[in-house]
Amino acid sequence: MSGPLLHRRFPEAAGALPREPLGDGPTPVRELGGLTGRVPLWCKDESGYGRGGWGGNKVRKLEWILPDVRRRGARTILTVGGTGTNWGLATALYARERGLRTAVALVDQPVDDHVRRQLERLRRSGATLHLTRTKARTIAAAPWLFLRHSAHGHLPYFLPAGGSSPVGTLGYVEAALELADQIAAGALPEPSHVVTAVGSGGTAAGLALGLRLAGLERTRVVGVVVNDTLRLDARTVAALAGRTERLLRARGADLPRGVVAPNDVTLVRDWLGPGYGHPTPRGTEARRLAAEGAGLDLEPVYTAKALGALLDMADGGRFGHGPVLFLQTHGPRDGD
């Protein structure tokens, strides 16, 4: 692929929307047979996206964020995540390669082998880790964290959990345009629904905006909420899509207002379980089915819950005749 699809879609804004390629697309799509007999099920597999020490959906966001960090003259990225944060790890690894520092405020989540491995990777990544433990303590510590990571007049560049800022959300506007090209080329049929895990909303918001910009009016985004520490519903996701739309216009893109409405996105919470980071029996079973039946490497916090929800919703007739597309966002490296 030569150049971002967003630049081709909005050439008038290309110079004001810098992107640094960190992965290779398009990511593959394939039909998943045998997981459900109720609807045709497809997968867009983002796991291989990323040339560095971590992959998946976080890398797509960083392609747009890292140039913005440099544009603002920041030298340190300050962000927040759970103890086993994929987002914090991806940020630390890709920022370090570009001479940027990363500090992460870590909020407690249930600790299992997956989280222990992630925490060890975080420690090796060179990031400065602050164990703030709760959302309230993280908010209270924010002024100190900003001062702690300011140097020579340079404030840190703050990123919300998951990189779900308007700039980060551009990563999944781009991915949705990529998906539309794959549909146009006949690689897969236009799905009735795209199902993704929602931990902070940026992936779902970007997909919703990108699908509408691509003219895929039939396709609806279904977000499976996996995080109980943030307000996540259709309105908050549509609002993030709206802020991303405004960013595009501010950078010169010619697009209409109100591209995404709340009814373009459905968020479901029934598969969250006890809370963020808590494995669920349905997620564990979906993870096993994905590995044995489709060769997909899911993890318990995000993607296993999302697939479990998809399979249950398909069995309940929630998708009609489909087809349904599952977004595999987990990008493990070194065997996890």
C-alpha positions as a printed NumPy array, in Angstrom:
array([[  0.   ,   0.   ,   0.   ],
       [  1.471,   3.376,  -1.029],
       [  0.569,   6.127,   1.408],
       [ -2.3  ,   6.376,   3.852],
       [ -5.794,   5.921,   2.483],
       [ -6.868,   8.938,   4.549],
       [ -4.429,  11.064,   2.55 ],
       [ -5.93 ,   9.784,  -0.684],
       [ -9.449,  10.356,   0.609],
       [ -8.589,  13.905,   1.759],
       [ -5.571,  15.058,  -0.29 ],
       [ -6.29 ,  18.64 ,   0.74 ],
       [ -5.419,  17.693,   4.348],
       [ -2.536,  15.288,   3.752],
       [  0.184,  17.751,   4.704],
       [ -1.498,  18.546,   8.019],
       [ -2.112,  14.9  ,   8.962],
       [  1.335,  13.324,   9.327],
       [  1.562,   9.573,   9.731],
       [  4.561,   7.358,  10.399],
       [  4.086,   3.82 ,   9.056],
       [  4.768,   1.272,  11.786],
       [  3.095,  -1.759,  10.221],
       [  2.214,  -3.305,   6.898],
       [ -1.295,  -3.481,   5.486],
       [ -3.737,  -4.476,   4.399],
       [ -4.126,  -6.963,   7.219],
       [ -5.614, -10.279,   6.092],
       [ -9.288, -11.165,   6.047],
       [-10.555, -14.735,   6.053],
       [-13.705, -16.679,   6.685],
       [-13.89 , -18.537,   9.988],
       [-15.741, -21.773,   9.469],
       [-16.889, -23.974,  12.301],
       [-17.173, -21.398,  15.097],
       [-20.849, -20.659,  14.498],
       [-23.357, -22.112,  12.1  ],
       [-25.82 , -19.251,  12.461],
       [-24.153, -16.604,  10.279],
       [-21.161, -16.434,   7.934],
       [-18.278, -15.3  ,  10.139],
       [-15.197, -13.479,   8.89 ],
       [-12.112, -12.129,  10.629],
       [ -9.861,  -9.168,   9.937],
       [ -6.686, -10.19 ,  11.698],
       [ -4.734,  -7.227,  13.045],
       [ -2.362,  -9.369,  15.101],
       [  0.5  ,  -9.092,  12.616],
       [  0.273,  -5.321,  12.257],
       [  3.396,  -3.757,  13.716],
       [  7.07 ,  -4.057,  12.855],
       [  8.3  ,  -3.578,  16.421],
       [  8.02 ,  -5.365,  19.735],
       [  4.217,  -5.342,  19.871],
       [  1.406,  -5.423,  17.332],
       [ -2.324,  -5.073,  16.853],
       [ -4.671,  -2.132,  17.113],
       [ -2.45 ,  -0.022,  19.383],
       [  0.142,   0.28 ,  16.617],
       [ -2.391,   1.732,  14.183],
       [ -3.109,   4.507,  16.677],
       [  0.575,   5.22 ,  17.303],
       [  1.18 ,   5.778,  13.575],
       [ -0.711,   9.059,  13.91 ],
       [  0.12 ,   9.877,  17.529],
       [  3.925,   9.75 ,  17.363],
       [  4.192,  12.39 ,  14.606],
       [  1.849,  14.593,  16.663],
       [  4.109,  14.186,  19.708],
       [  7.048,  15.452,  17.656],
       [  4.938,  18.256,  16.153],
       [  4.224,  19.534,  19.663],
       [  7.857,  19.313,  20.71 ],
       [  7.226,  16.893,  23.572],
       [  9.941,  14.52 ,  24.717],
       [  7.886,  12.304,  27.025],
       [  4.538,  10.574,  26.587],
       [  2.427,  10.273,  29.735],
       [ -0.386,   7.741,  29.629],
       [ -2.435,   5.403,  31.795],
       [ -3.484,   1.761,  31.693],
       [ -4.093,  -1.384,  33.672],
       [ -1.252,  -3.342,  35.223],
       [ -1.003,  -5.513,  32.119],
       [ -1.591,  -2.708,  29.63 ],
       [ -1.027,  -3.578,  25.976],
       [ -1.369,   0.101,  25.174],
       [  1.332,   1.229,  27.59 ],
       [  3.691,  -1.464,  26.341],
       [  3.197,  -0.655,  22.657],
       [  3.66 ,   3.055,  23.357],
       [  6.852,   2.516,  25.337],
       [  8.404,   0.229,  22.723],
       [  7.656,   2.337,  19.648],
       [  8.409,   5.629,  21.414],
       [ 11.785,   4.344,  22.642],
       [ 12.8  ,   3.489,  19.074],
       [ 12.179,   7.143,  18.202],
       [ 14.051,   8.684,  21.115],
       [ 10.954,   9.47 ,  23.173],
       [ 10.374,   8.565,  26.808],
       [  7.184,   7.032,  28.191],
       [  5.65 ,   7.19 ,  31.659],
       [  2.657,   5.031,  32.534],
       [  0.306,   5.352,  35.505],
       [ -0.811,   1.805,  36.271],
       [ -4.236,   1.004,  37.687],
       [ -4.78 ,  -2.354,  39.382],
       [ -6.34 ,  -5.246,  37.499],
       [ -6.569,  -8.94 ,  38.4  ],
       [ -3.128, -10.515,  38.117],
       [ -2.708, -13.764,  36.207],
       [  0.119, -15.218,  34.109],
       [ -0.796, -13.003,  31.133],
       [ -0.619,  -9.846,  33.268],
       [  2.631, -10.934,  34.928],
       [  4.236, -11.381,  31.507],
       [  2.974,  -7.992,  30.37 ],
       [  4.259,  -6.28 ,  33.503],
       [  7.681,  -7.823,  32.987],
       [  7.693,  -6.576,  29.385],
       [  6.748,  -3.114,  30.623],
       [  9.663,  -3.123,  33.045],
       [ 12.028,  -4.121,  30.226],
       [ 10.601,  -1.496,  27.871],
       [ 12.307,   1.394,  29.647],
       [  9.04 ,   3.077,  30.612],
       [  8.772,   4.838,  33.962],
       [  5.998,   3.062,  35.855],
       [  3.851,   4.707,  38.527],
       [  1.65 ,   2.317,  40.517],
       [ -1.268,   4.666,  41.127],
       [ -3.545,   1.628,  41.653],
       [ -7.005,   3.27 ,  41.318],
       [ -8.69 ,   5.683,  38.932],
       [ -9.239,   8.208,  41.754],
       [ -5.586,   8.138,  42.825],
       [ -4.471,   8.474,  39.208],
       [ -6.591,  11.597,  38.768],
       [ -5.298,  13.01 ,  42.06 ],
       [ -1.7  ,  12.318,  41.025],
       [ -2.058,  13.93 ,  37.587],
       [ -0.583,  17.368,  38.502],
       [  2.429,  15.727,  40.139],
       [  2.883,  13.385,  37.162],
       [  2.893,  16.322,  34.745],
       [  5.49 ,  18.156,  36.836],
       [  7.558,  15.002,  37.348],
       [  7.826,  14.43 ,  33.595],
       [  8.308,  18.022,  32.472],
       [ 11.822,  19.041,  31.508],
       [ 13.328,  22.295,  30.226],
       [  9.938,  23.789,  29.511],
       [  8.619,  20.721,  27.706],
       [  5.39 ,  19.325,  29.118],
       [  4.683,  15.632,  28.571],
       [  2.263,  14.672,  25.823],
       [ -0.726,  13.168,  27.601],
       [ -2.611,  10.251,  26.08 ],
       [ -5.782,   8.78 ,  27.565],
       [ -6.099,   5.055,  28.142],
       [ -5.859,   3.076,  24.931],
       [ -4.676,   6.072,  22.926],
       [ -8.319,   6.976,  22.344],
       [ -7.781,  10.617,  21.466],
       [ -9.038,  12.072,  18.179],
       [ -5.518,  11.747,  16.738],
       [ -5.244,   8.109,  17.828],
       [ -8.718,   7.354,  16.499],
       [ -7.469,   8.185,  12.998],
       [ -5.761,   4.778,  13.07 ],
       [ -9.094,   3.002,  12.809],
       [-10.561,   5.464,  10.352],
       [ -7.638,   4.332,   8.194],
       [ -8.325,   0.656,   8.976],
       [-11.989,   1.05 ,   8.011],
       [-11.007,   2.584,   4.665],
       [ -8.653,  -0.365,   4.202],
       [-11.501,  -2.77 ,   4.934],
       [-13.715,  -0.969,   2.409],
       [-11.036,  -1.453,  -0.254],
       [-10.888,  -5.172,   0.568],
       [-14.672,  -5.426,   0.224],
       [-14.565,  -3.575,  -3.109],
       [-11.852,  -5.955,  -4.323],
       [-14.017,  -8.98 ,  -3.475],
       [-11.853, -10.271,  -0.628],
       [-14.96 , -10.499,   1.583],
       [-18.625,  -9.526,   1.434],
       [-19.817,  -6.337,   3.075],
       [-20.586,  -7.314,   6.67 ],
       [-23.809,  -6.443,   8.396],
       [-21.849,  -5.961,  11.625],
       [-18.229,  -5.496,  12.7  ],
       [-17.595,  -6.729,  16.25 ],
       [-14.696,  -5.408,  18.322],
       [-13.701,  -5.227,  21.968],
       [-14.127,  -1.778,  23.537],
       [-11.768,  -0.8  ,  26.327],
       [-11.546,   2.933,  25.677],
       [-13.606,   3.504,  22.526],
       [-11.058,   4.643,  19.945],
       [-11.121,   1.556,  17.757],
       [-14.93 ,   1.478,  17.6  ],
       [-15.171,   5.236,  16.992],
       [-12.612,   5.121,  14.195],
       [-14.321,   2.166,  12.553],
       [-17.717,   3.866,  12.684],
       [-16.378,   7.077,  11.146],
       [-14.27 ,   5.319,   8.524],
       [-17.079,   3.009,   7.42 ],
       [-19.382,   5.981,   6.858],
       [-16.695,   7.923,   4.991],
       [-16.222,   4.861,   2.775],
       [-19.94 ,   4.71 ,   2.001],
       [-20.606,   1.434,   3.827],
       [-23.983,   2.506,   5.168],
       [-25.191,  -1.051,   5.838],
       [-22.424,  -2.032,   8.24 ],
       [-22.925,  -1.421,  11.953],
       [-20.217,  -1.451,  14.616],
       [-20.869,  -3.606,  17.679],
       [-18.561,  -2.876,  20.603],
       [-18.197,  -5.401,  23.401],
       [-17.421,  -3.391,  26.533],
       [-14.566,  -4.885,  28.571],
       [-13.803,  -1.928,  30.858],
       [-15.964,  -0.794,  33.778],
       [-13.678,   2.087,  34.824],
       [-14.692,   4.431,  31.987],
       [-18.069,   5.62 ,  30.768],
       [-18.528,   3.683,  27.544],
       [-21.771,   3.761,  25.605],
       [-22.965,   4.559,  22.088],
       [-23.067,   8.28 ,  22.825],
       [-19.494,   8.479,  24.125],
       [-18.189,   6.492,  21.152],
       [-20.155,   8.634,  18.68 ],
       [-18.879,  11.753,  20.478],
       [-15.27 ,  10.587,  20.021],
       [-16.004,   9.955,  16.339],
       [-17.395,  13.502,  16.201],
       [-14.247,  14.974,  17.759],
       [-12.165,  13.033,  15.234],
       [-14.345,  14.378,  12.43 ],
       [-13.747,  17.917,  13.739],
       [ -9.998,  17.259,  13.865],
       [-10.082,  16.24 ,  10.204],
       [-11.95 ,  19.409,   9.263],
       [ -9.571,  21.546,  11.342],
       [ -6.663,  20.055,   9.396],
       [ -8.337,  20.953,   6.093],
       [-10.411,  17.892,   5.187],
       [-13.642,  18.587,   3.328],
       [-16.258,  16.375,   4.971],
       [-19.802,  16.891,   6.234],
       [-20.766,  17.312,   9.863],
       [-22.398,  14.62 ,  11.953],
       [-21.095,  11.662,   9.959],
       [-21.59 ,   9.235,  12.874],
       [-24.764,   9.102,  14.955],
       [-25.165,   7.123,  18.198],
       [-27.404,   4.597,  16.421],
       [-24.505,   3.72 ,  14.099],
       [-22.838,   1.988,  17.058],
       [-24.141,  -0.64 ,  19.475],
       [-22.317,  -1.267,  22.746],
       [-23.055,  -4.372,  24.808],
       [-21.957,  -4.928,  28.408],
       [-23.343,  -8.385,  29.186],
       [-19.987, -10.123,  28.631],
       [-17.867,  -7.867,  30.877],
       [-18.03 , -10.188,  33.879],
       [-16.917,  -8.853,  37.297],
       [-14.928,  -6.029,  35.703],
       [-11.902,  -5.014,  33.674],
       [ -9.27 ,  -7.705,  33.475],
       [-11.399, -10.417,  35.069],
       [-11.475, -13.531,  32.867],
       [-14.923, -15.004,  32.297],
       [-15.957, -18.618,  31.626],
       [-17.474, -17.593,  28.277],
       [-14.322, -15.755,  27.302],
       [-12.158, -18.714,  28.278],
       [-14.284, -21.032,  26.156],
       [-14.24 , -18.617,  23.21 ],
       [-10.463, -18.377,  23.483],
       [-10.183, -22.16 ,  23.309],
       [-12.559, -22.367,  20.339],
       [-10.644, -19.652,  18.496],
       [ -7.318, -21.402,  18.995],
       [ -8.54 , -24.878,  18.113],
       [-11.028, -23.986,  15.398],
       [ -9.479, -20.965,  13.724],
       [ -5.839, -20.665,  14.81 ],
       [ -6.486, -17.296,  16.469],
       [ -4.41 , -16.259,  19.485],
       [ -6.788, -14.318,  21.727],
       [ -6.207, -12.992,  25.251],
       [ -8.612, -12.939,  28.216],
       [ -9.053,  -9.191,  28.745],
       [-10.315,  -7.966,  25.364],
       [-10.569, -10.3  ,  22.412],
       [-11.79 , -13.463,  24.158],
       [-14.733, -11.574,  25.668],
       [-15.491,  -9.962,  22.305],
       [-15.575, -13.282,  20.478],
       [-17.644, -14.888,  23.232],
       [-20.184, -12.085,  22.876],
       [-20.213, -12.438,  19.094],
       [-20.89 , -16.181,  19.247],
       [-23.682, -15.764,  21.802],
       [-25.267, -12.92 ,  19.85 ],
       [-25.094, -14.94 ,  16.631],
       [-26.758, -17.902,  18.342],
       [-29.461, -15.538,  19.59 ],
       [-30.19 , -14.216,  16.107],
       [-28.915, -10.704,  16.856],
       [-27.091, -10.403,  13.517],
       [-29.831, -11.605,  11.185],
       [-28.273, -13.327,   8.179],
       [-24.919, -11.528,   8.551],
       [-22.203, -11.818,   7.47 ],
       [-20.366, -10.721,  10.619],
       [-16.753,  -9.568,  10.83 ],
       [-14.696, -10.137,  13.985],
       [-11.803,  -7.735,  14.511],
       [ -8.834,  -9.552,  16.049],
       [ -6.938,  -6.706,  17.724],
       [ -4.452,  -8.613,  19.908],
       [ -0.899,  -8.348,  18.613],
       [  1.303, -10.592,  20.738],
       [  5.018, -11.028,  20.264],
       [  7.493, -13.541,  21.723],
       [  4.95 , -16.273,  22.283],
       [  2.216, -14.621,  24.388]])
